[in-house]
Amino acid sequence: MNRPYQLPDHSAERNRLGSVLRKDYAMNEDLRYLGLGKKYYIRTYGCQANVRDSETLSGMFERMGFLEANTIEEADVALFNTCAVRRAAEEHVLGEIGSLKPLKQKHPEKIFALCGCMAQEEEMVSRIAKQYRQIDLLFGTHNLWRFPELLEEAMNGRRTIEVESQGTGSVVEGMPVKRSRSHKAFINIMYGCDKFCTYCIVPYTRGKERSREAEYIIREINEVKALGAKEVTLLGQNVNAYGKDLGEKDGFTKLLRAAAETGIERIRFYTSHPRDYSETTIDAMREYQNIMPSLHLPVQSGSDEILKKMNRGYTIGRFYELYERMKEKIPGITFTTDLIVGFPTETNEQFEETLKLADTCRFDSAFTFVYSPREGTPAANMEDDISPKEKKERLAVLNERIGKYARMNNEAALGKTLKVLCDGPSRKNPSVLAGYSEENRLVNFTGEGIREGDIVDVKITDAKSFSLDGEAVTSSK
């Protein structure tokens, strides 16, 4: 049996109506035993925000009595937490859920669910509802807090699709969480985005900007610190806009200072936007030793004309000024960014301006992408007039340039001793440990008696483009 549902309405997103729902979380006590004797499995795609959402979903599963499964096959409920930033990521998810059909036919009692940003896209919700009948439950980003009751419906035989038609969104405090790591914690400080860059689907899938109240954020930092966490990453689609919806002036810097005052050993934040970045934030990063000297600041293009078509809201001159101030005030800061090549109408000369940007800033790393249209965004209506071949060639040239400077920056660390937070064995070589320095450099290193969560002094012995090798000198535990 299917429950009636309403598709998201992307055309209404720019004129969002209604107030944000703010409430404390409370799960129906009748659902505490829904999962007894059953197992769950979550597959997560995309950004840190999705990782954090999956931690909340895991917490909800376990509060309902479920145990975690190692594979989809052994799970009674399998949940796909999806990303919609790039079309390739969506097609990968569709391939994954398409392959579930034989398993569903063999075990019709299994529940397959899909959530995340794909579940908030107008066209994608319609497609999954019609073509992927093996999906029993589909719910959007604004309904995370309602997951237990939605799951109950699906387990009772009702195919459930629950998405918001307009993304005002909610802020629900006190949801359960099962942290993926004990020594690090992702902490949401805000949700959504109001920037509406012409290529980006996020404002349509994550809703309007809405900030958590500072007291809840600081409380959460203190809680994870008490449980042994050494590092927190403050998350938001645009953290620099934190507090604007609450009437706060300079809200993010105030929050950053309050977070530093908790005494947690390391603080990072992700993602920033050049349009909103404040001089006071630079000052806070300089003044507090536990705010890590690394910044990810997506620029997207080195061309003013392309930035305008992207609706980024700043010039490349503004970005250069910000970059120079950061480098001047915080010596040794690492600087990473995002770059898109092949945006509609991008000329060879405009692409050369992006290469000039890379030559000027010499980024420590960059996420580089070939432009791909996202249905429902303004850029999707622009003529995609650059061939796939040309896009790939530009990407290869840019990646070579980024890699050159990344290696040069890493080579500057040779012979130095960096403080590394150990994440445990390296994924590529279990006999070697891995972790990140204060500057957010990936370090693979050897050492004895070192555990996950230890902060270790590591002498750097070799440098690659995107990682360092070293030997542990001491551990501060």
Backbone hydrogen bonds, N-H to C=O, Kabsch-Sander energy under -0.5 kcal/mol:
donor,donor_aa,acceptor,acceptor_aa,energy
3,R,159,R,-2.3
9,D,165,S,-1.8
10,H,8,P,-0.6
12,A,9,D,-1.2
13,E,10,H,-1.4
15,N,12,A,-1.3
16,R,13,E,-0.9
21,L,169,G,-1.6
22,R,20,V,-0.5
23,K,171,V,-1.8
25,Y,173,E,-3.3
31,L,28,N,-2.2
32,R,29,E,-1.5
34,L,31,L,-1.5
35,G,64,M,-3.2
36,L,33,Y,-1.1
38,K,35,G,-2.5
40,Y,67,L,-2.5
41,Y,77,V,-1.9
43,R,79,L,-2.7
44,T,42,I,-0.5
45,Y,81,N,-2.5
50,N,47,C,-0.5
51,V,47,C,-1.7
52,R,48,Q,-2.7
53,D,49,A,-2.1
54,S,50,N,-2.4
55,E,51,V,-1.6
56,T,52,R,-1.6
57,L,53,D,-2.5
58,S,54,S,-2.6
59,G,55,E,-1.9
60,M,56,T,-2.2
61,F,57,L,-2.7
62,E,58,S,-2.5
63,R,59,G,-1.8
64,M,60,M,-1.5
65,G,62,E,-1.1
66,F,61,F,-2.1
67,L,38,K,-2.0
69,A,40,Y,-3.5
75,A,72,I,-1.2
76,D,39,K,-2.0
77,V,39,K,-1.7
78,A,111,I,-2.6
79,L,41,Y,-3.1
80,F,113,A,-2.4
81,N,43,R,-2.8
81,N,79,L,-0.6
82,T,80,F,-0.7
82,T,115,C,-2.3
90,E,86,R,-1.5
91,E,87,R,-2.6
92,H,88,A,-1.9
93,V,89,A,-1.9
94,L,90,E,-2.7
95,G,91,E,-2.0
96,E,92,H,-2.0
97,I,93,V,-2.9
98,G,94,L,-2.0
99,S,95,G,-1.5
100,L,97,I,-0.9
101,K,98,G,-1.3
104,K,100,L,-2.6
105,Q,101,K,-2.2
106,K,102,P,-2.0
107,H,103,L,-2.4
110,K,107,H,-1.9
111,I,76,D,-2.6
112,F,110,K,-0.5
113,A,78,A,-2.9
114,L,137,L,-2.5
115,C,80,F,-2.9
117,C,82,T,-1.7
119,A,116,G,-0.7
120,Q,117,C,-1.9
121,E,118,M,-1.3
125,V,121,E,-2.6
126,S,122,E,-1.6
127,R,123,E,-2.0
128,I,124,M,-2.8
129,A,125,V,-2.5
130,K,126,S,-1.7
131,Q,127,R,-2.9
132,Y,128,I,-1.9
133,R,131,Q,-0.5
135,I,132,Y,-1.9
136,D,112,F,-2.4
136,D,134,Q,-0.7
137,L,112,F,-1.5
138,L,160,T,-2.6
139,F,114,L,-1.8
140,G,162,E,-2.1
143,N,140,G,-1.5
144,L,141,T,-0.7
146,R,143,N,-1.4
147,F,144,L,-1.8
150,L,146,R,-2.0
151,L,147,F,-2.9
152,E,148,P,-2.1
153,E,149,E,-1.7
154,A,150,L,-2.0
155,M,151,L,-2.7
156,N,152,E,-1.3
157,G,154,A,-1.6
158,R,153,E,-2.2
159,R,1,M,-3.1
159,R,157,G,-0.6
160,T,136,D,-2.4
160,T,158,R,-0.5
162,E,138,L,-2.8
168,T,166,Q,-1.9
171,V,21,L,-3.2
173,E,23,K,-2.5
173,E,171,V,-0.6
178,K,55,E,-2.1
179,R,177,V,-0.5
185,A,231,E,-1.7
187,I,233,T,-2.7
189,I,235,L,-2.8
190,M,235,L,-1.2
191,Y,210,R,-2.3
193,C,207,G,-2.4
198,T,310,M,-1.9
200,C,197,C,-1.5
204,Y,201,I,-1.3
205,T,201,I,-1.4
206,R,202,V,-3.2
207,G,203,P,-0.6
208,K,167,G,-2.5
210,R,191,Y,-2.2
212,R,189,I,-2.6
216,Y,213,E,-1.2
217,I,213,E,-1.3
218,I,214,A,-2.8
219,R,215,E,-1.9
220,E,216,Y,-2.0
221,I,217,I,-2.3
222,N,218,I,-2.4
223,E,219,R,-2.1
224,V,220,E,-2.4
225,K,221,I,-2.2
226,A,222,N,-2.2
227,L,223,E,-1.2
228,G,225,K,-1.7
229,A,224,V,-2.7
230,K,183,H,-2.3
231,E,183,H,-1.5
232,V,266,R,-2.0
233,T,185,A,-2.4
234,L,232,V,-0.5
234,L,268,R,-2.8
235,L,187,I,-2.8
236,G,270,Y,-1.7
239,V,236,G,-0.6
239,V,271,T,-2.5
241,A,238,N,-2.1
242,Y,239,V,-2.0
244,K,241,A,-1.9
246,L,243,G,-0.9
247,G,244,K,-1.4
248,E,243,G,-2.9
250,D,248,E,-0.5
252,F,242,Y,-0.6
254,K,250,D,-1.9
255,L,251,G,-2.3
256,L,252,F,-2.9
257,R,253,T,-2.4
258,A,254,K,-2.2
259,A,255,L,-2.7
260,A,256,L,-2.2
261,E,257,R,-2.0
262,T,258,A,-0.5
262,T,259,A,-1.2
263,G,260,A,-1.6
264,I,259,A,-0.5
266,R,230,K,-1.5
267,I,290,N,-1.8
268,R,232,V,-2.4
270,Y,234,L,-2.5
272,S,296,H,-1.2
276,D,273,H,-1.1
277,Y,273,H,-1.0
282,I,278,S,-1.4
283,D,279,E,-2.0
284,A,280,T,-2.2
285,M,281,T,-2.3
286,R,282,I,-1.7
287,E,283,D,-2.2
288,Y,284,A,-2.1
289,Q,287,E,-0.6
291,I,288,Y,-1.4
292,M,267,I,-2.4
292,M,290,N,-0.8
294,S,292,M,-2.2
295,L,334,T,-2.2
297,L,295,L,-0.6
297,L,336,T,-2.6
299,V,338,D,-1.1
300,Q,338,D,-3.0
301,S,299,V,-1.1
307,L,303,S,-2.6
308,K,304,D,-2.1
309,K,305,E,-1.8
310,M,306,I,-2.0
311,N,307,L,-0.5
311,N,308,K,-1.1
312,R,307,L,-2.3
319,F,315,T,-1.6
320,Y,316,I,-2.5
321,E,317,G,-2.2
322,L,318,R,-2.2
323,Y,319,F,-2.7
324,E,320,Y,-2.6
325,R,321,E,-2.2
326,M,322,L,-2.2
327,K,323,Y,-2.4
328,E,324,E,-2.2
329,K,325,R,-2.6
330,I,326,M,-2.4
333,I,330,I,-1.9
334,T,293,P,-2.0
336,T,295,L,-2.6
337,T,365,S,-1.1
339,L,367,F,-2.5
340,I,300,Q,-2.7
341,V,369,F,-2.7
346,E,343,F,-2.7
351,F,347,T,-2.3
352,E,348,N,-2.2
353,E,349,E,-1.3
354,T,350,Q,-1.1
355,L,351,F,-1.9
356,K,352,E,-2.4
357,L,353,E,-2.0
358,A,354,T,-2.1
359,D,355,L,-2.3
360,T,356,K,-2.4
361,C,357,L,-2.8
362,R,358,A,-2.0
364,D,335,F,-2.5
365,S,335,F,-0.8
367,F,337,T,-2.4
368,T,366,A,-0.7
369,F,339,L,-2.4
371,Y,341,V,-2.8
375,E,373,P,-0.6
377,T,374,R,-2.0
379,A,198,T,-2.7
380,A,377,T,-1.1
381,N,378,P,-1.7
382,M,379,A,-1.4
385,D,383,E,-1.9
387,S,385,D,-0.5
391,K,387,S,-2.4
392,K,388,P,-2.4
393,E,389,K,-2.1
394,R,390,E,-2.4
395,L,391,K,-2.5
396,A,392,K,-2.3
397,V,393,E,-2.0
398,L,394,R,-2.6
399,N,395,L,-3.0
400,E,396,A,-2.0
401,R,397,V,-1.8
402,I,398,L,-2.9
403,G,399,N,-2.7
404,K,400,E,-1.7
405,Y,401,R,-1.8
406,A,402,I,-2.4
407,R,403,G,-2.2
408,M,404,K,-2.1
409,N,405,Y,-2.7
410,N,406,A,-2.2
411,E,407,R,-2.8
412,A,408,M,-1.1
413,A,410,N,-1.9
414,L,411,E,-1.5
415,G,460,I,-2.3
416,K,413,A,-2.1
418,L,416,K,-0.5
418,L,458,V,-2.7
420,V,418,L,-0.6
420,V,456,V,-3.3
421,L,436,Y,-2.3
422,C,420,V,-0.8
422,C,454,D,-3.0
423,D,434,A,-3.0
424,G,434,A,-0.6
426,S,429,N,-0.8
426,S,432,V,-3.6
432,V,429,N,-2.4
433,L,445,F,-2.6
434,A,424,G,-2.4
435,G,443,V,-1.7
436,Y,421,L,-1.2
437,S,441,R,-2.2
438,E,419,K,-0.8
440,N,437,S,-2.0
443,V,435,G,-3.2
444,N,468,L,-3.2
445,F,433,L,-2.7
446,T,470,G,-1.5
453,G,422,C,-2.7
454,D,451,R,-2.2
456,V,420,V,-3.3
456,V,454,D,-0.6
457,D,474,T,-2.9
458,V,418,L,-3.0
458,V,456,V,-0.6
459,K,471,E,-2.7
460,I,416,K,-2.8
460,I,458,V,-0.5
461,T,469,D,-2.5
462,D,469,D,-1.5
464,K,467,S,-2.8
468,L,442,L,-2.3
469,D,462,D,-2.6
470,G,444,N,-1.9
471,E,459,K,-2.2
472,A,446,T,-3.0
473,V,457,D,-4.2
474,T,457,D,-0.9
476,S,455,I,-3.3
477,K,455,I,-0.6
